[in-house]
Amino acid sequence: MHENRENYSSVRKISSQTISEGIINNSLIINELKENKGISPYWITGFADAESSFVIRVAKTIRKQGWRIIPLFSIELHIKDLSLLKEVQSYFGVGKIHIRMREGRTTSIYSVQSIKDLNNMIIPHFIKYPLLTQKRIDFEFFYSIINLMNKKEHLNIKGIFKIITIKASMNKGLSKKLKKAFPSIILTKRPINFFQNIKDPQWLTGFVDGEGCFHIHIKKSKFILGKPKPQVVLEFSISQHARDLLLFKLIKDYLGCGIVEQKSTRPDSVVFIVYKFSDIFDKILPLFDENPLLGIKRLDYQDFRKVAFMMKNKAHLTEEGIYEIRRIKFGMNRGRK
């Protein structure tokens, strides 16, 4: 028990390591990062905030220490966004892409597992261009474990215990198997607040490429001359876990529009929504016109934009216009082939 408390104390010290310390340790690598690779580094971080995972896998082995530690940075997308993953792979210059079929769904997965590649490319990027969601905490824990592995501590049982203690506070925590194998683990406290600031609109574009939605709603409103007059409403939204509520308020302030909602039916999620047409036309469209989306979602945005201009020109007040808007809406999002 005394040894466990000693290990816990050392892990707390490791887990409190700041990003600024990491910048010092990796300064030479960071200075060598190429920033002009056809894709913004801020977009990469925004997209990673939405879609990436920092994972530490632990596997039983016949080695002396009994366990193998496997660090993994990955992004999994629907196969239709395979070209986007290739852009991410090209940006980092490391990692592999493979295709997986599961439960009738085909996805593409970009992954980096090499300690060398994680040290030289992945970690330096997220130090220089920090994550803004709570995923940043998982990255910091991930980084702490990589540092332990750099010191070869994953090759002895004491080091394994430190790593498992940190892993216990990452993502969804420990599996039942690991909890049984390490019953005396004490959770490392997760920081709650850290500095957040949107430095570049490309971060928001990347985040929306992952978590954003463009919807067109056609509702029946009041009757005119005995016929229901359809009402067209545009909706731009971003969804995330409720733990990122403060970030969503920051996004609202950054864009100068929209509302942040937490519905009682889904208390574990938070949504940023823009309904007001003038805000969509004057703030949302210029944002994505100047900072284009890169994934398949850009096609939904283009249709969304087309309808916005139709509404600006009052086309939605005609039967022909409504027919065309219905046709566009039918082919968006899940209706897109």
C-alpha positions as CSV (number, residue, x, y, z in Angstrom):
1,M,0.0,0.0,0.0
2,H,2.9,2.3,0.8
3,E,4.4,1.6,-2.6
4,N,1.1,2.4,-4.3
5,R,0.9,5.8,-2.6
6,E,4.4,6.5,-3.6
7,N,3.7,5.6,-7.2
8,Y,0.5,7.7,-7.1
9,S,2.5,10.7,-5.9
10,S,4.9,10.4,-8.7
11,V,2.1,10.0,-11.3
12,R,0.4,13.2,-10.0
13,K,3.7,15.0,-10.6
14,I,3.9,13.6,-14.1
15,S,0.3,14.3,-15.0
16,S,0.6,17.9,-13.9
17,Q,3.3,18.5,-16.4
18,T,2.4,21.6,-18.4
19,I,2.2,22.1,-22.1
20,S,4.9,24.8,-21.8
21,E,7.3,22.3,-20.4
22,G,6.6,20.1,-23.4
23,I,7.4,23.0,-25.8
24,I,10.9,23.3,-24.2
25,N,11.5,19.5,-24.4
26,N,10.4,19.4,-28.1
27,S,11.5,22.8,-29.3
28,L,14.0,21.5,-31.9
29,I,11.4,19.2,-33.4
30,I,8.7,21.9,-33.5
31,N,10.9,24.4,-35.3
32,E,11.4,21.8,-38.0
33,L,7.6,21.3,-38.6
34,K,6.5,22.3,-42.1
35,E,3.5,24.6,-41.8
36,N,2.7,24.9,-45.5
37,K,1.5,21.5,-46.5
38,G,-1.7,22.5,-48.3
39,I,-3.8,22.2,-45.1
40,S,-3.8,24.6,-42.1
41,P,-2.3,23.3,-38.9
42,Y,-5.3,25.0,-37.1
43,W,-7.7,23.0,-39.2
44,I,-5.8,19.8,-38.2
45,T,-6.3,20.6,-34.6
46,G,-9.9,21.6,-34.9
47,F,-10.7,18.4,-36.8
48,A,-8.7,16.3,-34.2
49,D,-10.8,18.0,-31.5
50,A,-13.9,16.7,-33.2
51,E,-12.8,13.2,-34.5
52,S,-9.5,12.0,-33.0
53,S,-8.6,9.7,-30.2
54,F,-5.5,9.4,-28.0
55,V,-5.5,5.9,-26.7
56,I,-3.3,3.7,-24.6
57,R,-3.8,0.0,-25.2
58,V,-2.6,-2.5,-22.6
59,A,-2.1,-6.1,-23.6
60,K,-1.1,-9.2,-21.7
61,T,2.3,-10.5,-22.7
62,I,4.7,-13.3,-21.7
63,R,7.4,-10.6,-21.2
64,K,8.9,-10.2,-17.7
65,Q,6.7,-7.2,-16.8
66,G,3.6,-9.1,-17.9
67,W,2.0,-6.3,-19.9
68,R,2.6,-4.5,-23.2
69,I,1.8,-0.8,-23.6
70,I,0.6,0.4,-27.0
71,P,0.1,4.1,-27.6
72,L,-2.2,5.1,-30.5
73,F,-3.4,8.3,-32.1
74,S,-6.2,7.7,-34.5
75,I,-9.1,9.2,-36.5
76,E,-11.9,7.1,-37.9
77,L,-14.3,8.4,-40.5
78,H,-16.9,7.0,-42.9
79,I,-15.3,5.7,-46.1
80,K,-16.7,8.6,-48.0
81,D,-14.2,10.8,-46.3
82,L,-11.2,8.6,-47.1
83,S,-9.6,11.4,-49.2
84,L,-9.8,13.7,-46.2
85,L,-7.8,11.1,-44.1
86,K,-5.2,11.0,-46.8
87,E,-4.8,14.8,-46.5
88,V,-4.3,14.3,-42.7
89,Q,-1.8,11.6,-43.4
90,S,0.0,13.8,-45.9
91,Y,0.2,16.6,-43.4
92,F,1.9,14.6,-40.7
93,G,3.9,12.5,-43.1
94,V,3.5,9.4,-40.9
95,G,0.9,6.8,-40.0
96,K,-1.2,4.3,-41.9
97,I,-4.7,4.1,-43.2
98,H,-6.8,1.0,-43.3
99,I,-10.4,0.1,-44.1
100,R,-12.8,-1.6,-41.7
101,M,-16.2,-3.1,-42.2
102,R,-18.4,-3.5,-39.1
103,E,-22.1,-3.9,-38.7
104,G,-22.8,-3.0,-42.3
105,R,-20.7,0.2,-42.1
106,T,-17.4,0.8,-43.9
107,T,-15.0,3.2,-42.2
108,S,-11.5,4.4,-42.9
109,I,-9.0,4.7,-40.0
110,Y,-5.8,6.8,-39.9
111,S,-3.5,5.7,-37.1
112,V,-0.1,6.4,-35.7
113,Q,1.4,3.9,-33.3
114,S,5.2,4.3,-33.7
115,I,6.7,5.9,-30.6
116,K,9.2,7.7,-33.0
117,D,6.4,9.1,-35.1
118,L,4.4,10.1,-32.1
119,N,7.4,11.9,-30.5
120,N,8.5,13.6,-33.7
121,M,5.3,14.6,-35.4
122,I,2.0,14.1,-33.5
123,I,3.0,15.4,-30.0
124,P,4.9,18.4,-31.3
125,H,1.9,19.5,-33.4
126,F,-0.6,19.4,-30.6
127,I,1.9,21.3,-28.4
128,K,2.3,24.1,-30.9
129,Y,-1.4,24.1,-31.9
130,P,-3.3,23.1,-28.7
131,L,-6.6,21.3,-28.6
132,L,-9.5,23.3,-27.3
133,T,-12.0,20.7,-26.2
134,Q,-11.6,18.5,-23.1
135,K,-9.8,16.1,-25.4
136,R,-6.7,18.2,-24.5
137,I,-6.7,16.6,-21.1
138,D,-6.5,13.1,-22.7
139,F,-3.7,14.4,-24.9
140,E,-1.7,15.6,-21.8
141,F,-2.2,12.3,-20.1
142,F,-1.2,10.6,-23.4
143,Y,1.9,12.8,-23.6
144,S,2.8,11.9,-20.0
145,I,2.7,8.2,-20.8
146,I,4.8,8.7,-23.9
147,N,7.4,10.5,-21.7
148,L,7.4,7.5,-19.3
149,M,7.9,5.2,-22.3
150,N,10.8,7.3,-23.6
151,K,12.4,6.6,-20.2
152,K,11.8,2.9,-20.7
153,E,9.5,2.8,-17.6
154,H,7.0,0.6,-19.5
155,L,9.6,-2.2,-19.2
156,N,9.2,-2.6,-15.5
157,I,6.2,-3.3,-13.3
158,K,6.6,-0.1,-11.3
159,G,6.4,1.9,-14.5
160,I,3.5,-0.1,-15.8
161,F,1.6,0.8,-12.6
162,K,2.3,4.5,-13.2
163,I,1.0,4.2,-16.8
164,I,-2.1,2.3,-15.8
165,T,-2.8,4.9,-13.1
166,I,-2.8,7.7,-15.7
167,K,-4.7,5.6,-18.2
168,A,-7.5,5.1,-15.6
169,S,-8.4,8.8,-16.0
170,M,-8.3,8.9,-19.8
171,N,-11.3,8.5,-22.1
172,K,-13.6,5.8,-20.7
173,G,-11.1,4.6,-18.1
174,L,-10.0,1.0,-17.5
175,S,-11.6,-2.2,-18.8
176,K,-13.0,-4.7,-16.3
177,K,-10.0,-6.9,-17.1
178,L,-7.5,-4.1,-16.1
179,K,-9.5,-3.1,-13.0
180,K,-9.3,-6.7,-11.9
181,A,-5.6,-6.9,-12.6
182,F,-4.8,-3.5,-10.9
183,P,-7.4,-3.3,-8.1
184,S,-5.5,-0.7,-6.0
185,I,-5.3,2.0,-8.8
186,I,-6.2,5.5,-7.6
187,L,-7.6,7.8,-10.3
188,T,-5.5,10.7,-11.4
189,K,-7.6,13.9,-11.1
190,R,-8.6,15.4,-14.4
191,P,-8.1,19.2,-14.7
192,I,-11.4,20.9,-15.4
193,N,-10.4,24.4,-16.6
194,F,-7.6,25.4,-18.9
195,F,-7.0,28.4,-21.1
196,Q,-9.1,28.3,-24.3
197,N,-8.8,30.8,-27.2
198,I,-9.8,30.4,-30.9
199,K,-6.7,31.9,-32.6
200,D,-7.6,31.1,-36.1
201,P,-10.9,30.5,-38.0
202,Q,-9.4,27.4,-39.5
203,W,-9.7,25.7,-36.1
204,L,-13.5,26.2,-36.3
205,T,-13.6,25.0,-39.9
206,G,-11.8,21.8,-38.9
207,F,-14.1,21.3,-35.9
208,V,-17.2,21.8,-38.0
209,D,-15.9,19.4,-40.6
210,G,-16.1,16.9,-37.8
211,E,-19.0,17.9,-35.6
212,G,-21.0,20.5,-37.6
213,C,-24.4,20.1,-39.4
214,F,-26.2,22.1,-42.1
215,H,-30.0,21.5,-42.1
216,I,-32.9,22.9,-44.1
217,H,-36.3,22.7,-42.4
218,I,-39.6,23.2,-44.3
219,K,-42.5,23.7,-42.1
220,K,-46.2,24.4,-42.7
221,S,-47.2,27.8,-41.4
222,K,-50.4,29.9,-41.7
223,F,-53.0,29.4,-44.4
224,I,-53.2,31.9,-47.3
225,L,-56.2,31.6,-49.6
226,G,-57.0,28.3,-48.1
227,K,-53.5,26.8,-48.8
228,P,-50.8,26.2,-46.2
229,K,-47.8,28.4,-46.9
230,P,-44.5,26.5,-46.3
231,Q,-41.9,28.2,-44.1
232,V,-38.2,27.6,-44.8
233,V,-35.8,27.7,-41.9
234,L,-32.0,27.2,-42.1
235,E,-30.1,25.7,-39.2
236,F,-26.4,25.5,-38.6
237,S,-25.4,23.5,-35.5
238,I,-22.4,21.9,-33.7
239,S,-22.8,19.2,-31.1
240,Q,-20.5,18.0,-28.4
241,H,-20.4,16.4,-25.0
242,A,-21.7,18.7,-22.2
243,R,-18.3,18.9,-20.6
244,D,-17.3,21.4,-23.4
245,L,-20.1,23.8,-22.5
246,L,-17.6,26.6,-21.8
247,L,-16.0,26.1,-25.2
248,F,-19.3,26.4,-26.9
249,K,-20.0,29.7,-25.2
250,L,-16.6,30.8,-26.5
251,I,-17.7,29.8,-30.1
252,K,-20.9,31.8,-29.7
253,D,-18.9,34.9,-28.6
254,Y,-16.3,34.3,-31.4
255,L,-19.1,34.2,-34.1
256,G,-21.2,36.9,-32.4
257,C,-24.4,34.9,-33.0
258,G,-26.3,31.8,-32.2
259,I,-27.5,30.1,-29.0
260,V,-26.1,27.4,-26.8
261,E,-28.5,24.7,-25.7
262,Q,-28.6,21.8,-23.3
263,K,-31.8,19.8,-23.7
264,S,-33.3,17.9,-20.7
265,T,-33.7,14.9,-22.9
266,R,-29.9,14.8,-23.6
267,P,-28.3,16.3,-20.5
268,D,-24.9,14.9,-21.4
269,S,-24.6,16.9,-24.7
270,V,-24.4,20.6,-25.6
271,V,-25.5,22.2,-29.0
272,F,-24.6,25.5,-30.6
273,I,-27.3,26.5,-33.0
274,V,-27.8,29.4,-35.4
275,Y,-31.3,29.9,-36.7
276,K,-31.6,33.6,-37.5
277,F,-31.4,34.1,-41.2
278,S,-29.4,37.4,-41.1
279,D,-26.8,35.7,-38.9
280,I,-26.5,32.8,-41.2
281,F,-26.2,35.0,-44.3
282,D,-23.9,37.7,-42.8
283,K,-21.7,35.6,-40.4
284,I,-21.9,31.9,-41.1
285,L,-21.7,32.0,-44.9
286,P,-18.7,34.4,-45.0
287,L,-16.9,32.2,-42.5
288,F,-17.0,29.1,-44.7
289,D,-16.6,31.0,-47.9
290,E,-13.3,32.4,-46.7
291,N,-12.3,29.2,-44.8
292,P,-13.7,26.3,-46.9
293,L,-14.7,23.0,-45.4
294,L,-12.5,20.1,-46.7
295,G,-14.6,17.0,-46.1
296,I,-17.7,15.6,-47.7
297,K,-19.6,18.0,-45.5
298,R,-18.6,20.8,-47.8
299,L,-21.2,19.5,-50.3
300,D,-24.0,20.0,-47.7
301,Y,-22.7,23.5,-47.0
302,Q,-22.8,24.3,-50.8
303,D,-26.4,23.2,-50.9
304,F,-27.2,25.1,-47.7
305,R,-25.6,28.2,-49.2
306,K,-27.5,27.8,-52.4
307,V,-30.8,27.8,-50.5
308,A,-29.7,30.8,-48.4
309,F,-29.2,32.8,-51.6
310,M,-32.6,31.6,-52.9
311,M,-34.2,32.9,-49.7
312,K,-32.3,36.2,-50.0
313,N,-33.9,36.6,-53.4
314,K,-37.3,35.6,-52.1
315,A,-37.5,32.4,-54.2
316,H,-38.8,30.5,-51.2
317,L,-42.0,32.5,-51.4
318,T,-42.9,30.8,-54.8
319,E,-44.1,27.3,-55.5
320,E,-41.3,26.8,-57.9
321,G,-38.8,27.9,-55.3
322,I,-40.2,25.6,-52.6
323,Y,-40.1,22.7,-55.0
324,E,-36.4,23.3,-55.7
325,I,-35.6,23.7,-52.0
326,R,-37.3,20.4,-51.3
327,R,-35.3,18.8,-54.0
328,I,-32.0,20.2,-52.6
329,K,-32.9,19.2,-49.0
330,F,-33.8,15.6,-50.1
331,G,-30.2,15.2,-51.5
332,M,-28.4,16.5,-48.4
333,N,-26.8,14.8,-45.4
334,R,-28.0,11.2,-45.2
335,G,-29.9,11.6,-48.5
336,R,-26.7,12.3,-50.4
337,K,-25.5,9.4,-52.7
